[in-house]
Amino acid sequence: MSRYNSHSNVTTAVLDTIISREASDREGIAQNQSLCRTMASRLAAPYGDLEQTLLPLCKENNAVAEETDVRAFLQEQRARIKKLAKGNVERERKLQIFLETLRTLKEQALNEANTDPSTDDEPMQVVDYKEKIETLMEQTRVEHQNTQLPMHQEAYYREILAELGEKEPVLVKKDGGDDDDDDIEFLNHQSSSEKSLKCPITMVLLEEPVKNKTCKHVYSKAGIMQLMGQKGFCKCPVPGCGNHQVTLVQLEKDLQKDMLVRRARRRQAADSEQQASQAEMQDSDEEEQEAAL
């Protein structure tokens, strides 16, 4: 084995060590994303926990200026959340570029070692790996830049916008237009997490939601416990799921879903109150018209 081969083996071993940390790096990003998602849910307009807590206090005290300050504060915090979300997307992109660069470098080192004709008597060329990595990273970054989605189309960023209760941008093609003629229109979408707030067992809004760590499905605690019964296990009630043995060990509290359910209930209550108020005003108008006659 030539000295170059030995050097190549050391290089690939070091690269393997760095690449092996991918799971840990991605876990850190996932934790940041989860934290950002939770904060976005609390700051949601108009049914987030903070807005529902702070604004009624201002109205009780007839503090118009204070209410304006609170709204400005909430808007500022929402802007910060969106900035954090963009940062999370960028971190994930950079990690992907870095890992692809290392894998390319490893492949090159292995290929060069297998085709190296040098002997131990020949002087070994010193490789500037720092420069090589920087060059490869720039090449990979350009390749990704040409194919990656715009920030407003990234699934995670759109999810955060939906959690905040904001309109997420969606590309809508003009009638008869080409792909280059796409306009950005703003449509209000429910977040993916709010589309499944009903328990697959009871078919009503979740109560004490628990998530299955194995298949990731969510149920009302009482519903799944009743389904498991004395046997202590059951088939996942979600149609098409391959988890045929749901057990208590697989279940954990789903705090995110619980927050979304509470927000949905507040929205329902507010809608009901608004409808009742409109009905009352309509009745009052009809009474006035009858009195005038």
ROLO-844395 format. One line per 3 residues: number of its first residue (from 1); their letters; for each residue x, y, z of N, C-alpha, C. Coordinates in steps of 0.2 Angstrom, whole numbers, plus 2048, in hexadecimal, padded with zeros to 3 digits. Example, Ala and Ser with C-alpha at 12.3 -4.5 7.8 and 13.67 -1.06 7.14 Angstrom:
# residues 2
1	as	842 7E4 827 83E 7EA 827 842 7F0 827 ~ 840 7F5 823 844 7FB 824 840 800 827
This chain:
# residues 293
1	msr	804 7FA 800 800 800 800 804 806 800 ~ 803 80B 7FC 807 811 7FB 805 816 801 ~ 80A 81B 802 808 81F 807 802 823 806
4	yns	801 824 7FF 7FB 828 7FD 7F4 824 7FF ~ 7F5 81D 7FE 7EF 819 800 7EE 81A 808 ~ 7F3 81A 80C 7F3 81A 813 7F0 821 815
7	hsn	7F2 826 811 7EF 82D 813 7E8 82D 811 ~ 7E6 82A 80B 7DF 82A 809 7DB 827 80E ~ 7DD 821 811 7D9 81D 816 7D8 822 81C
10	vtt	7DD 825 81E 7DC 82A 824 7D7 82F 822 ~ 7D7 832 81C 7D3 837 81A 7CC 835 81A ~ 7CA 82F 817 7C4 82C 817 7C1 82A 81D
13	avl	7C5 828 822 7C3 827 829 7C1 82D 82C ~ 7C5 833 82B 7C3 839 82E 7BC 83B 82C ~ 7BB 83B 825 7B5 83D 822 7AF 839 824
16	dti	7B0 832 825 7AB 82E 827 7A9 830 82E ~ 7AE 832 832 7AC 834 839 7A7 83A 839 ~ 7A9 83F 835 7A5 845 835 79E 844 832
19	isr	79E 83F 82C 798 83E 829 793 83A 82E ~ 796 836 832 792 832 837 78E 836 83C ~ 790 83D 83D 78D 841 841 786 844 83E
22	eas	784 842 838 77F 845 835 778 844 839 ~ 777 83F 83C 771 83E 840 770 843 845 ~ 776 844 849 776 848 84E 775 84F 84C
25	dre	778 851 846 777 858 844 770 859 842 ~ 76D 854 83E 766 855 83C 761 855 842 ~ 763 852 847 75F 852 84D 75F 859 851
28	gia	765 85C 851 765 863 853 761 868 84F ~ 761 867 848 75D 86B 844 755 86A 845 ~ 754 863 846 74D 861 847 74A 864 84E
31	qnq	74E 864 853 74C 867 859 74B 86F 859 ~ 74F 872 855 74E 879 854 748 87B 850 ~ 747 876 84B 740 877 847 73A 876 84B
34	slc	73B 871 850 735 870 854 734 876 859 ~ 739 878 85C 738 87E 860 735 884 85D ~ 738 885 857 735 88B 853 72E 88A 851
37	rtm	72C 883 850 725 882 84E 720 883 854 ~ 723 881 85A 71F 882 860 71E 88A 862 ~ 723 88E 861 723 895 862 71E 898 85D
40	asr	71E 896 857 71A 898 851 713 897 853 ~ 711 891 856 70B 88F 858 708 894 85D ~ 70C 896 862 70A 89A 868 709 8A1 865
43	laa	70D 8A3 860 70C 8AA 85E 707 8AB 858 ~ 703 8A5 856 6FF 8A6 851 6FA 8AB 851 ~ 6F8 8AE 84C 6F2 8B3 84B 6EC 8B0 848
46	pyg	6E6 8B1 84B 6E5 8B4 851 6E3 8B0 857 ~ 6E5 8A9 856 6E3 8A5 85B 6E9 8A2 85F ~ 6EF 8A5 85F 6F5 8A2 863 6F4 8A4 86A
49	dle	6F7 8A0 86E 6F7 8A1 876 6F9 8A8 878 ~ 6FE 8AB 875 700 8B1 878 6FB 8B7 876 ~ 6F8 8B6 870 6F4 8BC 86E 6ED 8BB 872
52	qtl	6EB 8B5 873 6E5 8B3 877 6E6 8B5 87E ~ 6EC 8B5 880 6ED 8B7 887 6EE 8BF 888 ~ 6F2 8C2 884 6F4 8C9 885 6EE 8CE 883
55	lpl	6EB 8CD 87D 6E7 8D2 87A 6E0 8D3 87E ~ 6DD 8CD 881 6D7 8CE 885 6D9 8D3 88C ~ 6DF 8D2 88E 6E1 8D6 894 6E1 8DE 892
58	cke	6E3 8DF 88C 6E3 8E6 88A 6DC 8E9 889 ~ 6D8 8E5 886 6D1 8E7 885 6CD 8E8 88B ~ 6CF 8E4 890 6CC 8E4 897 6CD 8EB 89A
61	nna	6D3 8ED 899 6D6 8F4 89C 6D5 8FA 897 ~ 6D1 8F8 891 6D0 8FD 88C 6D7 901 88B ~ 6DC 8FD 88A 6E3 900 889 6E4 8FF 882
64	vae	6E2 904 87E 6E3 904 876 6EA 904 875 ~ 6EE 909 878 6F5 909 876 6F9 903 878 ~ 6F7 900 87E 6FA 8FA 880 6F9 8F4 87B
67	etd	6F3 8F4 879 6F1 8EF 874 6F5 8F0 86D ~ 6F6 8F6 86B 6FA 8F7 865 701 8F5 866 ~ 704 8F6 86C 70B 8F4 86E 70B 8EC 86E
70	vra	706 8E9 871 706 8E1 871 706 8DF 86A ~ 701 8E1 866 701 8DF 85F 708 8E0 85B ~ 70B 8E6 85C 711 8E7 859 716 8E2 85C
73	flq	716 8E0 862 71B 8DB 865 71A 8D5 862 ~ 713 8D2 861 712 8CC 85F 714 8CC 857 ~ 713 8D1 854 715 8D1 84D 71D 8D1 84C
76	eqr	720 8D4 851 728 8D4 851 72A 8CD 852 ~ 727 8C9 857 729 8C2 859 727 8BE 853 ~ 722 8BF 84F 720 8BB 849 726 8BB 844
79	ari	728 8C2 843 72D 8C3 83E 734 8BF 840 ~ 735 8BF 847 73B 8BB 849 73A 8B4 848 ~ 734 8B1 849 733 8AA 848 734 8A8 841
82	kkl	732 8AD 83C 733 8AB 835 73B 8AC 833 ~ 73E 8B0 836 745 8B0 835 749 8AA 838 ~ 747 8A8 83E 749 8A1 840 748 89C 83C
85	akg	742 89B 839 740 896 835 744 896 82E ~ 746 89C 82C 74A 89C 826 751 89A 828 ~ 753 89C 82E 75A 899 830 75A 892 831
88	nve	755 88F 833 755 887 833 755 884 82D ~ 751 887 828 752 884 821 759 885 81E ~ 75C 88B 81F 763 88C 81D 768 887 820
91	rer	767 886 827 76B 881 82A 76B 87A 827 ~ 765 878 826 764 871 823 767 871 81C ~ 766 876 818 769 877 811 771 876 812
94	klq	774 87A 816 77B 87A 817 77E 873 819 ~ 77A 870 81E 77C 869 820 77C 864 81A ~ 777 865 816 776 860 810 77C 861 80B
97	ifl	77E 868 80A 784 869 806 78A 867 809 ~ 78B 868 80F 791 866 813 792 85E 812 ~ 78D 85A 813 78D 853 813 78E 851 80C
100	etl	78B 854 807 78C 852 800 793 853 7FE ~ 796 858 801 79D 85A 7FF 7A2 855 802 ~ 7A1 853 808 7A5 84E 80C 7A5 847 808
103	rtl	79F 845 806 79E 83F 803 7A1 83F 7FC ~ 7A1 845 7F8 7A4 845 7F2 7AC 845 7F3 ~ 7AE 848 7F8 7B6 848 7FA 7B8 841 7FC
106	keq	7B4 83E 7FF 7B6 837 801 7B6 832 7FB ~ 7B1 833 7F7 7B1 82F 7F0 7B7 831 7EC ~ 7B9 837 7EC 7BF 839 7E8 7C5 836 7EB
109	aln	7C6 836 7F2 7CC 833 7F5 7CC 82C 7F4 ~ 7C7 828 7F4 7C7 821 7F3 7C9 81F 7EC ~ 7C6 823 7E7 7C8 822 7E0 7CF 824 7DE
112	ean	7D2 829 7E1 7D9 82B 7E0 7DD 826 7E3 ~ 7DB 823 7E9 7DF 81E 7EC 7E0 817 7E8 ~ 7DA 816 7E5 7DA 80F 7E1 7DE 810 7DB
115	tdp	7DE 816 7D8 7E2 817 7D2 7E9 81A 7D3 ~ 7EB 81B 7D9 7F2 81E 7DA 7F7 819 7D8 ~ 7FC 81B 7D4 801 816 7D2 808 818 7D5
118	std	808 81D 7DA 80E 81F 7DD 810 819 7E2 ~ 817 81A 7E4 81A 815 7E9 81C 819 7EF ~ 81F 815 7F4 821 819 7FA 827 81D 7F9
121	dep	82B 81B 7F3 831 81F 7F2 82F 826 7EF ~ 82A 827 7EC 828 82D 7E9 825 832 7EE ~ 827 839 7ED 824 83E 7F2 81D 83E 7F2
124	mqv	81A 83F 7F8 812 83F 7F8 810 846 7F7 ~ 80B 847 7F3 808 84E 7F2 804 850 7F8 ~ 805 856 7FA 801 858 800 7FA 85B 7FD
127	vdy	7F4 858 800 7EE 85B 7FD 7EB 860 802 ~ 7E9 866 800 7E6 86B 804 7DF 869 804 ~ 7DD 866 809 7D6 863 80A 7D1 869 80C
130	kek	7D4 86E 80F 7D0 874 811 7CD 878 80A ~ 7D2 879 806 7D0 87C 7FF 7CC 877 7FB ~ 7CD 871 7FB 7C9 86C 7F7 7C2 86C 7FA
133	iet	7C1 86C 800 7BA 86C 803 7B7 872 801 ~ 7BA 878 802 7B7 87E 800 7B5 87F 7F9 ~ 7B9 87C 7F5 7B7 87C 7EE 7B1 877 7EC
136	lme	7B2 871 7EF 7AC 86D 7EE 7A5 86F 7F1 ~ 7A6 873 7F7 7A0 875 7FA 79D 87B 7F6 ~ 7A1 87F 7F3 79E 884 7EE 79B 881 7E8
139	qtr	79E 87C 7E5 79B 879 7E0 794 876 7E1 ~ 794 872 7E7 78E 86F 7EA 789 874 7EB ~ 78B 87A 7EE 786 87F 7F0 783 882 7E9
142	veh	787 883 7E4 784 886 7DE 77F 881 7DB ~ 781 87B 7DB 77C 875 7D9 776 875 7DC ~ 776 876 7E3 770 876 7E7 76C 87D 7E6
145	qnt	770 882 7E5 76C 889 7E4 768 889 7DD ~ 76A 885 7D8 767 884 7D2 760 880 7D2 ~ 760 87C 7D8 75B 877 7D8 756 878 7DE
148	qlp	759 87B 7E3 755 87C 7EA 74F 880 7E9 ~ 74A 87F 7ED 743 883 7ED 745 88A 7F0 ~ 741 88F 7ED 741 895 7F1 73F 895 7F8
151	mhq	741 899 7FC 73F 898 803 738 898 804 ~ 734 89C 801 72D 89C 802 729 896 800 ~ 72D 891 7FC 72A 88B 7FA 72D 885 7FF
154	eay	731 886 803 734 881 807 72E 87F 80C ~ 72D 878 80D 728 875 811 728 878 818 ~ 72E 878 81B 72E 879 822 72D 881 823
157	yre	72F 885 81F 72E 88C 81F 726 88E 81E ~ 723 88A 819 71C 88B 818 718 888 81F ~ 71B 883 822 717 881 828 717 886 82D
160	ila	71D 889 82E 71E 88E 833 719 894 832 ~ 718 896 82C 714 89B 82A 70D 899 82C ~ 70B 893 82A 704 891 82C 703 890 833
163	elg	708 88E 837 708 88E 83E 707 895 841 ~ 70A 89A 83E 709 8A1 840 702 8A4 83E ~ 6FE 8A0 83A 6F8 8A3 838 6F8 8A7 832
166	eke	6FE 8A7 82F 6FF 8AC 829 6FE 8A9 823 ~ 6FD 8AD 81D 6FC 8AA 817 703 8A8 814 ~ 703 8A2 812 709 8A0 80F 709 8A0 807
169	pvl	70F 8A3 804 70F 8A4 7FD 70F 89E 7F9 ~ 70B 89E 7F4 70A 898 7F0 70B 89A 7E8 ~ 70F 897 7E4 70F 899 7DD 709 897 7DA
172	vkk	706 89C 7D6 700 89A 7D2 701 89D 7CB ~ 700 898 7C6 702 89A 7C0 6FC 89F 7BD ~ 6FE 8A4 7B9 6F9 8A8 7B5 6F6 8A4 7B0
175	dgg	6F0 8A6 7AE 6EC 8A2 7A9 6F0 8A4 7A2 ~ 6F2 89E 79F 6F6 89E 799 6FD 8A0 799 ~ 6FF 8A1 79F 706 8A3 7A0 70B 89E 7A0
178	ddd	712 89F 79F 717 89A 7A0 719 899 7A7 ~ 71E 895 7A8 720 894 7AF 723 89A 7B1 ~ 726 89E 7AD 72A 8A4 7AF 725 8A9 7B1
181	ddd	71F 8A9 7AF 71A 8AE 7B1 716 8AD 7B7 ~ 718 8A8 7BB 715 8A6 7C1 715 8AD 7C6 ~ 70F 8AE 7C9 70E 8B3 7CE 70E 8B0 7D5
184	ief	710 8B3 7DA 70F 8B1 7E1 709 8B4 7E4 ~ 704 8AF 7E5 6FE 8B1 7E9 6FF 8AF 7F0 ~ 6FB 8B2 7F4 6FB 8B0 7FB 6F5 8AD 7FD
187	lnh	6F5 8A6 7FF 6EF 8A3 800 6F0 8A0 807 ~ 6EA 8A0 80B 6EA 89E 812 6E9 896 812 ~ 6EE 893 814 6EE 88B 815 6EE 889 81C
190	qss	6EB 884 81E 6EC 881 824 6F2 87D 824 ~ 6F6 87D 82A 6FC 87A 82A 6FA 872 82A ~ 6FF 86E 828 6FE 867 827 6FC 864 82E
193	sek	6FE 867 834 6FD 864 83A 6F6 866 83C ~ 6F2 86B 839 6EC 86D 83B 6E7 869 837 ~ 6E9 865 832 6E4 862 82D 6E2 85B 830
196	slk	6E5 859 835 6E3 853 838 6E2 853 840 ~ 6DE 858 842 6DD 859 849 6D7 855 84C ~ 6D4 851 848 6CF 84C 84A 6D2 845 84B
199	cpi	6D0 842 851 6D2 83C 853 6D0 836 84E ~ 6D4 832 84B 6D2 82D 847 6CD 828 84A ~ 6CC 828 850 6C8 823 854 6C1 826 855
202	tmv	6C1 82C 859 6BB 82F 85B 6B8 834 855 ~ 6BC 836 850 6BA 83A 84B 6B8 841 84D ~ 6BA 843 853 6B9 84A 855 6C0 84D 857
205	lle	6C0 853 859 6C7 856 85B 6CA 852 860 ~ 6D1 852 85F 6D5 84E 864 6D4 850 86B ~ 6D4 84C 870 6D4 84D 877 6DB 84A 87A
208	epv	6DF 84E 87D 6E5 84B 880 6E9 847 87A ~ 6EB 84A 875 6EE 847 86F 6F4 843 871 ~ 6F5 83D 86F 6FB 839 870 6FE 837 869
211	knk	704 837 868 707 835 862 70A 82E 862 ~ 70A 82B 85D 70D 824 85D 714 825 85A ~ 719 823 85E 720 824 85C 722 820 856
214	tck	71E 81A 855 720 816 850 71D 818 849 ~ 717 819 849 714 81B 842 712 822 842 ~ 713 826 847 712 82D 847 70B 830 847
217	hvy	706 82B 847 6FF 82D 847 6FD 830 84E ~ 6F8 834 84E 6F6 837 855 6EF 835 856 ~ 6ED 834 85D 6E6 832 85F 6E5 836 865
220	ska	6DE 836 867 6DC 838 86D 6DE 832 872 ~ 6E1 834 878 6E3 830 87D 6DE 82B 87F ~ 6D8 82D 881 6D2 829 883 6D0 824 87D
223	gim	6D0 826 877 6CE 822 872 6D3 81C 870 ~ 6D9 81E 870 6DE 818 86F 6DE 813 875 ~ 6DE 816 87B 6DE 812 881 6D8 80D 881
226	qlm	6D2 810 87F 6CC 80B 87E 6CD 806 879 ~ 6D0 808 873 6D1 803 86E 6D6 7FE 870 ~ 6DB 7FF 874 6E0 7FA 876 6DD 7F6 87B
229	gqk	6D8 7F8 87F 6D4 7F4 884 6D9 7F0 888 ~ 6D6 7EA 88A 6DA 7E6 88F 6E0 7E3 88C ~ 6DF 7E2 885 6E5 7DF 882 6EB 7E3 882
232	gfc	6EB 7E9 883 6F1 7ED 883 6F4 7EF 87D ~ 6F1 7ED 877 6F3 7EF 870 6ED 7EF 86B ~ 6EE 7F2 866 6E9 7F2 860 6ED 7F4 85A
235	kcp	6E9 7F4 854 6EC 7F6 84E 6EB 7FD 84D ~ 6F0 801 84A 6EF 808 84A 6E8 809 846 ~ 6E4 80E 848 6DD 80F 845 6DE 813 83F
238	vpg	6E4 816 83D 6E4 81A 837 6E4 815 831 ~ 6E0 816 82C 6DF 811 826 6E6 811 822 ~ 6E8 80B 821 6EE 80A 81D 6F4 80A 821
241	cgn	6F4 80B 828 6FA 80B 82C 6FC 803 82D ~ 703 802 82D 705 7FC 82D 707 7FA 835 ~ 706 7FE 839 707 7FD 840 701 7F9 843
244	hqv	702 7F2 844 6FD 7EE 846 6FD 7EC 84E ~ 702 7EF 851 702 7EE 858 704 7F5 85C ~ 6FF 7F9 85D 700 7FF 861 700 7FD 868
247	tlv	705 7FF 86C 705 7FE 873 706 805 877 ~ 705 805 87D 706 80B 881 70D 80E 881 ~ 712 809 880 719 80B 880 71A 810 87A
250	qle	716 80F 874 717 813 86E 714 81A 86F ~ 710 81B 874 70D 822 874 710 827 878 ~ 710 82D 876 713 833 87A 70E 839 879
253	kdl	70E 83D 87D 70A 843 87D 70C 847 877 ~ 708 84A 873 709 84E 86D 707 855 86F ~ 70C 859 872 70B 860 874 70A 864 86E
256	qkd	70D 863 869 70C 868 863 704 867 860 ~ 702 861 860 6FB 860 85E 6F6 862 863 ~ 6F8 862 869 6F3 864 86E 6F3 86C 86E
259	mlv	6F8 86F 86C 6F8 876 86C 6F3 878 866 ~ 6F4 875 860 6F0 876 85A 6E9 875 85B ~ 6E7 870 85F 6E0 86E 861 6DD 874 865
262	rra	6E1 876 86A 6DE 87B 86E 6DD 882 86A ~ 6E2 883 865 6E1 889 861 6DA 888 85D ~ 6D9 882 85A 6D3 880 856 6CD 881 85A
265	rrr	6CD 87F 861 6C7 880 865 6C6 888 866 ~ 6CB 88C 867 6CA 893 868 6C7 896 862 ~ 6CA 894 85C 6C7 896 856 6C0 895 855
268	qaa	6BE 88E 857 6B7 88C 856 6B3 891 85B ~ 6B5 892 861 6B2 896 866 6B1 89D 863 ~ 6B6 8A0 860 6B6 8A7 85E 6B1 8A7 858
271	dse	6B1 8A2 854 6AC 8A2 84E 6A5 8A2 850 ~ 6A4 89D 855 69D 89D 858 69B 8A3 85B ~ 69F 8A6 85F 69E 8AD 862 69C 8B2 85D
274	qqa	6A0 8B2 858 69F 8B7 852 698 8B6 84F ~ 697 8AF 84E 690 8AE 84A 68A 8B0 84F ~ 68B 8AE 855 686 8B0 85A 685 8B8 85A
277	sqa	68A 8BB 85A 68A 8C3 85A 687 8C5 854 ~ 688 8C2 84E 685 8C4 848 67E 8C3 848 ~ 67C 8BD 84B 675 8BB 84B 671 8C0 850
280	emq	674 8C2 855 671 8C6 85A 670 8CD 857 ~ 675 8D0 853 674 8D6 850 66F 8D6 84A ~ 66E 8D0 847 669 8CF 842 662 8CF 845
283	dsd	661 8CC 84B 65B 8CC 84E 659 8D3 851 ~ 65E 8D7 853 65D 8DD 855 65B 8E2 850 ~ 65E 8E1 84A 65C 8E5 844 655 8E4 842
286	eee	653 8DD 842 64C 8DB 840 647 8DE 845 ~ 649 8DE 84C 644 8E1 851 643 8E8 850 ~ 649 8EC 84E 648 8F3 84D 644 8F5 847
289	qea	645 8F0 841 640 8F1 83B 639 8F0 83D ~ 638 8EB 841 631 8E9 843 62E 8EF 847 ~ 632 8F2 84C 62F 8F7 850 62E 8FE 84C
292	al	632 8FF 846 631 904 842 62B 904 83E ~ 629 8FE 83D 622 8FD 839 61C 8FE 83D
